[in-house]
């Protein structure tokens, strides 16, 4: 399993690099092919359809816990029963998703009054295809969770890499042929079906997955609903904090504001997605430690180890974007998206604390101590929505980003760290001491580089890439000299020797 984890981490990095490269190359092509208005419309419909993802009711996050409990009994029939129960639930959810899609189709004006009649026609087509895509993803999530529970990360990442490469290969010709956003979502649906077929084949042929669709235990199902309800509440919070901004902007200001915000939001998504590369490899271990008889120190060690790695990675991206993000946005999508830089910075800062504490959510879920978090987050998210309405009227795109920042600082920054320390048993003092050990040097480095940039005009891709390479090298050397512990340096040297031998 160590090979699976190591291989998974390497492939995750490779996959994320491909995802980012694809996004950086493909997004400006898509924006120019569609235009600001249709791109904003596409993002607006996507934000509404994403709310239907709430129908999973938190079952995605619950599967690994119930799989681990069943597997600990060394009873294959028990595992098959768990698989069957979850599969039936996901199939029901997929059906409900399609029904909700029909309702939205006939009430398309929920998108607001800022749209034209032709916008509504395109929106209906996008809605149909996106809803079908989402419905297929529900049963597929069981196979993905089963592979994760078995720590089969390599195959997942290889499939992900293939799909990411296929996105521009399919979409760019469709855009140039004039199929627009409808062609883009159609290609996405095709790739979702391909991924489902590949996952089904692997789970049944390689992992010998068994599903007992005849099993249904009312007692287990009631217990499962009680467990997942608060995960579901947490998912509502995530949706409110991520998709409500586009929805509110669409209704209050129009599709162009949605397009500007979406550029910043997508860049922030690359940032936060990277934060899951290492933590997802430790989710099964975190579940075993949380469910088993391990002490709080062991959990803190795993939590802090993953947090340290994410801290190094997140601060590299955040500091780099603070330095040359504005020049990057201008070169990437044009001066008309200048506000997107400020939106990205605010959203990245709001995502920093959750990014370095990603594994904590899984620890809470495994310990079945996620209820209070979900309730508090729900109320904070509601305040965020109300505040965003007023802030949008005052500051437009920047206003809704500020609402997200304030909600995140209060919910995840203050409350969540208190809860981790006092209720979950994680030593947050130790955690943040290790984080600040690197935050301060990075802050100093960023200020120095910002002062130097006043004498450098970065107005081309060559200059921007050159600066990124130089800054990245300085960052890594500084990290090795003053950031890493002796133990981490030894491990780094060992890994480098292995790579050089290969």
HELIX and SHEET records of a PDB file:
HELIX    1   1 UNK A    2  UNK A   51  1                                  50    
HELIX    2   2 UNK A   52  UNK A   56  5                                   5    
HELIX    3   3 UNK A   59  UNK A   71  1                                  13    
HELIX    4   4 UNK A   76  UNK A  105  1                                  30    
HELIX    5   5 UNK A  108  UNK A  111  5                                   4    
HELIX    6   6 UNK A  117  UNK A  149  1                                  33    
HELIX    7   7 UNK A  153  UNK A  176  1                                  24    
HELIX    8   8 UNK A  180  UNK A  205  1                                  26    
HELIX    9   9 UNK A  218  UNK A  242  1                                  25    
HELIX   10  10 UNK A  244  UNK A  252  1                                   9    
HELIX   11  11 UNK A  255  UNK A  274  1                                  20    
HELIX   12  12 UNK A  276  UNK A  279  1                                   4    
HELIX   13  13 UNK A  280  UNK A  282  5                                   3    
HELIX   14  14 UNK A  283  UNK A  291  1                                   9    
HELIX   15  15 UNK A  296  UNK A  333  1                                  38    
HELIX   16  16 UNK A  335  UNK A  337  5                                   3    
HELIX   17  17 UNK A  338  UNK A  356  1                                  19    
HELIX   18  18 UNK A  358  UNK A  366  1                                   9    
HELIX   19  19 UNK A  371  UNK A  395  1                                  25    
HELIX   20  20 UNK A  397  UNK A  408  1                                  12    
HELIX   21  21 UNK A  409  UNK A  416  3                                   8    
HELIX   22  22 UNK A  417  UNK A  419  1                                   3    
HELIX   23  23 UNK A  420  UNK A  424  3                                   5    
HELIX   24  24 UNK A  428  UNK A  453  1                                  26    
HELIX   25  25 UNK A  461  UNK A  478  1                                  18    
HELIX   26  26 UNK A  479  UNK A  483  3                                   5    
HELIX   27  27 UNK A  486  UNK A  501  1                                  16    
END                                                                             
